[in-house]
Amino acid sequence: MNRRGLKDYFFAGISYLAITITLLCLIGILSKIAMAGIPYITPEFLLTSEAGFDGFGGAIGNAIIGSIYLSLGSTLLATPLAVGTAIYLQRYAKDGYLVKIFRFFIDVLSGTPSIVLGLFAFLFLVFYMRTVTGGFSMLSGIIALAILVLPVIERATEEAIMNVPGEIEDASYALGATKWQTIRDITIPYAMAGILTGVVLSVGRAAEESAVVILSAGYSQFYPEYKVASDSRLLFDLKLYPFQDSIAALPITVYHGFEFPHMVDPGESFAAAFVLIAIVMIINLIARLIVWKRKMG
């Protein structure tokens, strides 16, 4: 065997070793969480509010609903902004210094640690804007998480738009369509699978976030309420539930189990972690399915 062949086998062996170690670590973590948490997962545990039990723990129904509201709400808020930004950068903006600076700041936002965004949300949304957001509230959490996931959707949308064949758009222009008509009827439909992939991944990214949520949404042991109440501390002396009320989330439920080990059974924290992992895995499988359908189509 020549020297080149030995190098190929050597680097192939390193690659196989790396993926083996990665898989073993993943299997070990998932196995530990599953074995410790699954015995605690019951219909009552999943569907009951934590407020029905003394102290912390006992159920995660309120946290599941809260995570769904926060992740979906933030994605709905971020998607129009992210898609609009991507369309502007790809089809309207000229490649100049301002565009390069703007792209640089998007990269900075994408790489900003979540704890930094959480501190910003705490100071701006929870403290300075408390008469509008209600302080620690679902609205504060949604806005903060929207800032967090916006770069994810924007990058996915840009990549999807860049993959649109230019000859299709040129044919649209040749038939007399305007730029907006071409974007609306050709570019966006062709790139829709990639856009949806970014949207689905952003839902998972928001669902697993903890630092931003705990510093913006707070925590509640109750299910979200749906009502309007009088509150002189807020704008127009009205409080809109659940938007201006604190809300629970699964990552914070997991954190509480290890913050208050004398009050919460560790097995319940593992159960909450298992449910969170299951939700994120389902979301990622949906994203993979969208990509697969895009390739097959």
Secondary structure, 3 states (H helix, E strand, C coil): CCHHHHHHHHHHHHHHHHHHHHHHHHHHHHHHHHHHHHHHCCHHHHHCCHHHCCCCCCCCHHHHHHHHHHHHHHHHHHHHHHHHHHHHHHHHCCCCHHHHHHHHHHHHHHHCCHHHHHHHHHHHHHHHCHHHHCCCCHHHHHHHHHHHHHHHHHHHHHHHHHCCCHHHHHHHHHCCCCHHHHHHHHHHHHHHHHHHHHHHHHHHHHHCCCHHHHCCCCCCCCCCCCCEEECCCCHHHEEECCCCCCCCCHHHHHHHHHHCCCCCCHHHHHHHHHHHHHHHHHHHHHHHHHHHHHHHC
